[in-house]
Amino acid sequence: MPTVHLDLADRSYDILVDDGLLDRAGELIKDVGLTGKAAVITDSNVGPHYADRLVAQLAEAGIDASVHTVRAGEGSKSMLQAAGLCSELNQAGHDRSSFVIALGGGVVGDLAGFVAAIFYRGIPFIQIPTTIVAQVDSSAGGKTGVNAPEGKNLIGAFHQPRLVIVDPLTLDTLPGREYREGYAEAIKHAAIRDAAMIDDLAALDPADQHPSADLLARNLAIKARVVEEDERETTGTRALLNFGHTIGHGIEAALPYGAMLHGEAIALGIKSALFLSEKINGFPPAESRRILKLLENFQLPRTLPDDISTDTIMDKLSRDKKFTGGHIKFVLLTAPGCAEVSGKVTLNDIQEAIEHLRT
């Protein structure tokens, strides 16, 4: 099967990608040495489809499991929900010998990983992602966390999983909109690290919800190599993965959580970042159009809703963790497949890029 190894010394792990891996989860988890009691954290959309199957697989491997289900959606990524889950784990008899399994999309992965990071000061966890966002991006890399009223992902911890199990067949039960929005992250990867993937993504049928394991692994390999270079965003390399996320997160935070899906907000952020890449770095407009065409193909938004004011987005941006001492680090493209973290972007530039989204 396609396997991506993420090398972080004693925190290294494999990312396995193949059809049908959910039905081998018990043996795969046992193979990495986890034999304690498992806490499966899932949501109200994913749990009814896959939780029982997973628990049965764990039982076959001799692993006892409890299931903890949160309401689907971004609103569950909160400190209140994390605290509630920690209480549930205590009540279910979990302790420092237990481990967490995140069964779901990016919200579940971030939340469950954060719970694993803080429960008994840190227990192991496994990622089993079930959305495109999670299967190409968020399940790998060890960023866990929850949202604050002031913005996305402002509370969290670095806590690497012990294993990532990617089963593309779990995408079959996703609604079309939730399936397509995840491709914003794949488009981001192509833009910053793999120009050839732009054409590969253009050749996909957005209605076919069975992407190849190789394509998913190719995206995860990009994420893995960046994380290996800069696990905790200290050198700036990992910040390249924020392409499209600076303004995208501002838009997402300016709305009630869940009003716009993560990938939809990132699509708008990508359009604004392309605008600034052209303005500041001379990025070719023809190349911008190729990337914007991908957003169109996957039915991702390219125009900002009228009821979101520029001032509101700017206010949310000022609280974003990408601001340091009032200065913004903004990811711009220099060529297809090449990006840099730029200190040349001003607040006026960002305002102009937001206004560009109204065209």
N, C-alpha and C positions, 0 to 999 in steps of 0.2 A: 504494500500500500504506500501511497505518497506519505513520507514522514519528514517533518521539519524539526531539526534539533536546535534548541535555543541554548546556547552555551554561556552559562553564568556561574562557572566554577561549581561550588557546592549547591547552587540553586538551579542547576541546569535541568531541563526536562524536554520531553518529546511532544510534538503536536502530530497526532495521527489523523489522517484524512482518508475516508473510504466509505462507500455505501454499506450500510448494515452494521456499522460499528456500535450503534446503540445496543444491539442484541449480543454484543460481546463485552459490554462495559464491565461486568463483574470480574471477568478473568483479566482484562487489561488493567483494571485498578489494582487487583491483587498482585499482578506482575510487578508493579512499582513499589510493593511492600506495604501497602495500606490494608490493614486487616481489622481495624477497630470498628466501632459503630459509626454509621454514616448518617449525616443530616442532609437530606435532599431538599434544597431550597428551589422552589419553582414559582410560577405564577398561574393565575386563573385561566389563562389561555393555553399554556403549554402543558400544565399538569394533567388535565383530563386526557390528553393524547398520549403522553409518554411516561408519566410518573410510575404507573403500575408496572409497565414493562421493565423500567429500570430497576424497581425494587425487586422484581422477580429475578432479574439477572444478578443482582447483588446477593440475593438469597442463595442462588446456585453456587456462588463463590464463597458462601459461608459468612457473608457480611450482613448484619442486621441493620435495618434502616428505618428512620422516621421521615415523614414528608411534611414540609412546612410551606404553605402556599400563601403568597401575597397577591394583592390585587394587581392585575396587569396594568402597566403604564408607568410613565416617568414619575408620577406622584408617589410611588412606593420607594423611590430612592431618597429616603429621608432618615435623619437621626432617630426619629420616633419609631420608624419601622425597624431600623437596625436594633434598637434597644428591645423592641418587642420580640424580635427573632432570638436575641440572646436569652431572653426569659423563657421562650418556648424551648430552646435547646436545653436549658437547665432543667425544666420541668420534664423533658423527655429522657432525662438521665445521661445526657452527654457530658463529657469532661475532657481533660487535656489529651486523652487517648483517642478521641473521636476525630473525624474529619468531615468536611463540608463538600457537597457536590452541588455545583451551580447548574441547573437544568433550565435553560431558557436563553433569552436574547441578551442584549447589552445591559439592560437595567438589572436583570437578575444576576448577571455575572459580576457587575460592579458591586451590587448590594451584598450578594452572598460572599464574595471575596473579602469585602470589608468586615462582615461579621466574622469570617474565619480569621482575619487579621487581629481582631480585638477580643474574641472569645478565649478566655483563659490565657490572655496575652499572646495568642496566635496558635492556631492549629492548621494542619494541612488542608488544602482544598483542590478539587478537580473541576475543570471546566468542561461542560458538555453543551456547546452553543447550538442554538436552533434557529437563528436568523442569519441573513447575509451579513449584517453589520458585525455580528459576533464571530461568524465563521471566517471572515476575511481580516478582522482587525481586533476587536476589543477583547476577545478571549485570550489573547497572548500578550505578554508584556508586563503583567503584574500590577497595573494601575487599578486600584479598587477605591470605592468611595461613594459618597452620597451628596445630594444637592443641599444648598442652603437657600434661604429666601433671597439672598443677594445674588446668587448665580449658581451655575452648574459645577459640580465636582469640586467644591471648595473645601470639603472635609473628606479626608481619605488617608490611605496608606499604600506604600509599595509592598505587595505581598504576592510573590510568584506562585502560580499553581504547581502542583506536582506532575500534572499530566493534562493535556487538552485532547479531547476526543471529538472529532468533527465527523458527523454523519450527514452527508448532503440530503439523504432521504427525509430527514426531519423538516426540510423546507417545504415539503409537499402540502402541509397543513396551514402554511402561512397565507393570509389574505394577500391579494396581488399588490396592494399599495405597500404593505409592510415588507413584502419581498423586494420590490423594486427600490425602495428607499435606501436599502443597504448598499446598493451599488455606488452611492456617493463616495463611500470609503474606498472601493476598488478604483474608482476614477481618480481619487486623490493619490493612491499608490502609483498609478500609471503616470500621473502628471509629475510626481516628484522623483521617481526612481526607475520607471520602466516604460519608456516611450513606445516600445513595440506593443505593449498591452492596450494602448489606445485603439489600435485597429482590431485587436482581438475582442475587446469589449464591444466595439461597433458591430461585430459580426454576430453577436448573441441575439437571440429572440427573447425579449423581456417577458413574454408570456410562458416561456418554458422554464419551469421552476426546478430544473435539475441541472445545475451547472456541473462541469466536470470537477472531479477531485483534484486534478492537476491545476486548474485555474485557481481554486481555493488555496491550495498549497503554495502556489506561486505568490499570492498576496501575503500569506502568512510568513513566507520566507523573507519578503521585504520587511515586514514588521519585525521579524526576529533579528535580522542583521542590524537594523537601526537600534533596537533595544540592547543588543550585545555591545554596540559602540558607546551607548550612553543610557544606561539603565535608569538613572534617576534624574535625567535632564540637567546634568551639571556641565556638559561640554557644549551643548547646543544642538548636537546631531538629532536627538530625539524630538526636539522642537519642530523638525521638518514635518513630522506627522501631524502637526497642527495646521497644515495647509488647508485653508477654507474654514477652519474652526474658530478663528478669532471673532470675526463678525458673525459667523454661523451660531456660535454659542450665545452671542449677544442677542441675536434674533430669537433664539429658542427661549432665553431667559426673560425676554420682553413679553412673552405670551404666557398664559396659564399652561403649566406643564401638561404636555400631551396634545395641545392644540395644533402643534406642528410636529411631525415626526423628526427625529434627530437627523436622518439623512436628508430630509427636505430642507431643513435649516442649513445643513452643511452645503447643499447644492447652491443655495444663495450665497453662502460664504465663498464658495469656489468661484462663482461669477465675479464677486467683488475682488477677490484676490487676483483673478486674471486681469481685471481692469487696472489694478495697481501694478501688476507685473509689467503690463504694457507701458504704463505711464512712467514708472521709475526705472525699470530694467530694460526697456525696449523689447519686451517679449513680442514675437511676431503676432499680429492680429489674426492671421490665417490659422495659426496654431491654437489660439484661443477659441476660434470658431469650431475647430475639430472637437475640443473638449466640451464646449457648450452643446454641440450636437449630441454628444453622449448623454448629457443631462436631459436633453429633449427626448432621446430614444427611450430612456427609462422613466419618462413622464414625471420628471422632477421639476420643481418650480424654478423659474428664472426671473420672476417679478415679485417684488415685495408687496405684501398686502397693504392697502392704503391706511388701515387703522393702526399700523405700527409706526410710531413717530421716530424720526432720527434721534431726537433728544433722549428718548427712552432707551434706544439701543446703545447710545453713547454712555448713558449712565450705567447700564449693565456691564459694558466693556470696561469701565473704569474700575470695577470690582473684580474683574477677571484676574486669575492667577498669572496670566501672561504679562500683566503690568508689573513692573518693578520700579519702585521709586517714582511713579508717575510716567515712566517711559514704556513704550510698547515694543515688543519684539514681534515682527510680522514676517510670515513666510511668503516669499515671492519666488516665482519661477524665473530662471535665467535662460533656459532652453527646455524643449520637451524632455521629460525625464530627469531634469536637473533643477534643484531648488537651493535657496539660501535663506538664512535667517537675517533679515535686514533691520538695521536701526535707522533707516532713512525715512520711514513712513511716519508722517506727522498726524496729529489729530484732525487737522483740516483735510488731509488726504483720506482718512478713514470716513469722515463725513461725506466727502465727495463720492467715495466708493459706495456708501449706503444709498445716496441719492441716485447713483447709477442703477441701482436695483429697481428703481421705479420706472425705468424705461423699458 
